């Protein structure tokens, strides 16, 4: 944006110089190439502020029961909301992260986290979201959102979270 | 009050799992009921004597004392031995100035070790003499010399030699262990001596690095890392600490386990939408898919003869341990006790598999490969990731028994439980093969 303005400024300057001075300094040589362009007004720039970028927080976190990866009703409602966000913002792409609570083994939880991410992803596809806009990864029990060691913390950690990877 | 509750818990849990507990110095020691068939040999190490001619410096004097401490700890770690300590009151009772070999015999000692040291140049020279207390005869002696900075290695070498001469077994005192340490939101891999000393950081990629496992020649560590965003398997060369990508199939690339002959790597891939066990060749290319079910298959581990693979599967609703031939055929369930059994690791002796079992909290158990003889070895807090030492006489694992997650070791009976780390956030231990 800034660069474009500078380029244009240089172009206009060059144009002016061109008009009166037949001889060109080597320093100003580069802008000469740009000079033939007509003087366009940067119209499309003003459109950008009107689009509100989609944030991770626009997506509802999907929660799971202990050792389970099936979608309970609340999970389906959350995913329906998330599918709508993606439909309203057709260029947005997301990564679904599958997570587990701290109980259970590292490796089993990696697989379980992936089952959760996949269950969420499959339901999104059922709801009509193109699979090309969805990616997934399992973090197992490695990235808890709550470091507590009680049911309140565990239930928050058994989740599938949506992360925007491209607007 | 709290103390009382803990005591009561100990009693209840002890009764439930048919284990009785004895309090040892500092560490608690779990004694298995079937351990009565195995009586450890009593052995003693006298205080180190200085035999140099120069005046000894304060730091050398500390080092000299530590040699005895380390040797006692090493030998006591072995299930074969039980250290008998010098007893001042006993000495007084016998009206003796110093311990004599007869006095040690009174204390029940079978073998006695006398240590002598001197400090030539910037080295330490350690000499041991091993006595059979019954016959009062010297049966073995040896000398070890090392730089002062590496004096622990000299003591460990000595412990290996003493163990070998008395039992015929190779000791694990010079073997290494690897584990993951939580640093902020990341986990990096560290390597250390078997007793937790000389810790060295292996990875520094500011991501999650887990499930390390050694190649059978001890030269490489395979592990799962998120260093490139997704969980892939990487191979770390210990010689120069370089890392290369090993497997990056879509989805999970996890739980690597190298075949005993080093030719194949069993691991978990989810490229078909669900975790399955695969065999990869040395270049990371798929050689064979071993499992095919809609359930989670995970954590493969090889039998020492390379013919069988144990793994976990939740095909019955929760993880249980199964065995299959190394070509995926002849699948059979191994564990039936308890509702959640996972994270198997096959003993290098071949006869047992150690694993994690949920009984409220997570415990470390062993079971014979016949499926019989289910035993509980470690309780209190959550105990995870058991992994056998190369001699099959010890198990390393992580535990939250004191709150923070730390690395512990114990012998194959669950005795000599020791904490290796102190800073918390430790997980995923694995034991290196013999050097």
Interface residues (C-beta under 8 A of the other chain):
Chain A: X67 X102 X103 X104 X105 X106 X107 X108 X110 X111 X112 X114 X115 X118 X136 X137 X138 X139 X142 X143
Chain B: X185 X187 X208 X210 X211 X224 X226 X229 X230 X231 X251 X252 X254 X255 X268 X270 X273 X274 X275 X296 X297 X298 X299 X312 X314 X318 X319 X340 X342 X343 X356 X358 X362 X382 X384 X385 X427 X428
